[in-house]
Amino acid sequence: MRKGFLILFAAVLFAGVPLFTANAQEDLLRELEVLKKRVQQLEGKLKEQEQRAAESEEAQNEHRKALSAIVEALKGIEIGFSSTGVVQGSVGTHTNEGIPSERDRGDRVDGSVSADLEISKRIGKHGLATVILAGAYGDGLDPRIPSWWGINGDAEGEQTVYLKELWYEHELFDGRLCFTLGKVDLSAYIDTNELANDENTQFLSPGFVHSAAIAFPDDNGPGVRVQLIPLELVDISFGWGEGDADWNDLGQRSFFIGEVGLHPTLGGLQGNYRLYGWYRRHHRDEGFVSWDDQISGDSDSQNGWGLGVSLDQAVTPTVTLFGRVGYQDQAVYEFEWAWSVGAEVKGGYWGRHNDAFGIAYGMAMISDDYQDFKRIVDADPWFTKDESHLELYYRFQLDDHISISPDLQVLWNAQGDERFDPVTIIGIRGTLEF
C-alpha cells in the first residue's frame, strides 16, 4: 500500500516538472526582452550624450582657437593717449602811433584743446605699424596776433576727430637702416632737439619747437623717411613729403630734406649736433613768386631752399643748453635768418627732480628783398623790422601722467610790424599722458 502511494506521488511530481519549466522560460524570455529594450534605450541615451560631449568639445576647441588668434593678434600692440589744454591772454596788442590796423583788435583770452590716441603694432621682428587719431578744437591767439614765430604750437583750429598719422616703419641690418612711409610728420624726424621739440611739455611757441626757417609740408601727408646709422655716433636721414599734404598729383609740390647728426658724449654728458638742408618745389597756384618778380609783374612761382643747424648739449646733470640757426632763400620768403638759444634747468636744484624750468629767445630776421618789396609796392615802411620772441615756462610734474606749465611769452615787431607795442602773452598749459 505504502509502496503504491510512493509510486503514484512520483509519477505526479515528474509529470508536472516539464509544465513548470516551460512557464518559467516564457517569463524569463519576457523579462529578458524588457531588459534588452531598456539596455537599448540606455545605449541610445549614452550615444546621444557622447555625441553632445563631442560637439561641446569641438565647440570649445573652436573657441580656444578663436581666442588664441585674438591673443596672438593683440601681441605687440601698444596704446598711448595724450591730451593738452592751453589758455592764453594777451596784453599790449594795440598799435602805436594811433594808426588803425586790422590787427588792432584789443587784448583777448583764447584757448585750445587737443587729444591724440596712438596705436602701434609690431609686425614681425623688424616692423612697426602706427596709427594716430587726433581731435582738436580752438585756434588760440595766433589768428589775432600773426607772427612768423608763432604763439601756440598746439592749436590746430576748428576740427573734429581726424586721422593724424598712419605709417609703417621697418628696420634692416640690426637697426642701422630704417625707413618709414605713409602719412607722416617729417618734423618728427628732422631738426629735432632734446629741449625744444615738444609743444605739449616744452616750449609752446612753434618757433622754438622747430626752426621757423624750414618750409615743412603744410600738414602731415604722403611722405617717406630713411635713416642710416653708419657709425655708433653718426646718423644720416633723408625725407620726402608732399608740400601741400595732398594725395593727388604727387610730386608737383615736393619737399626734400636731408640731415647729418652727431651724438657725442663729452665728459659723460650727452650732446646732439645736427646739420640739415632742404628744398621745396612750389606750384604756381601757391603764390611763392620772388619779390623781384612781383615788382616786375612776373607770376612764375619760384622754388625755395634753406639750410641750418640744431644742437643741444648737457653742461651739468641738471642744465642743458640748446641752439638753432636756419637760413632760407631771401628772394622768396619774408625773413631769411631765424635763430634761437635757450636752456632747461631740471628741478633737482630745489628738490623737485621731475620739474623743469625753460627759457629761450629767438629772432626772425627780415629779408632785404622783402623790405625792398614792401617799400616799393606797398609804400609801407612799417613792415621792416626783425621779429623777436622770448618764452619762459615752468613745468610742474604732478605725477607720472599729469603736468601743469605756466607760460610767459613776449613778442616784438610781429611779422616785422614796428607799430606794435611789445605784446605779452600769459598762459597756462595742462597735459595728460598715458
Secondary structure, 3 states (H helix, E strand, C coil): CHHHHHHHHHHHHHHHHHHHHHHHHHHHHHHHHHHHHHHHHHHHHHHHHHHHHHHHHHHHHHHHHHHHHHHHHHCCEEEEEEEEEEEEEEECCCEHHHCCCCCCCCCCEEEEEEEEEEEEEEECCCEEEEEEEEEEECCCCCCCCCCCCCCCCCCCCCCCCEEEEEEEEEEECCCCEEEEEEEECHHHCCCCCCCCCCCCCCCCCHHHHCCCCCCCCCCCEEEEEEEEEEECCEEEEEEEEECCCCCCCCCCCEEEEEEEEECCEECCEEEEEEEEEEEECCCHHHCCCCHHHHHHCCCCCCCEEEEEEEEEEECCCCEEEEEEEEEECCCCCCEEEEEEEEEEEEHHHHCCCCCEEEEEEEEEEECHHHHHHHHHHHCCCCECCCEEEEEEEEEEECCCCEEEEEEEEEEECHHHECCECCEEEEEEEEEEEC
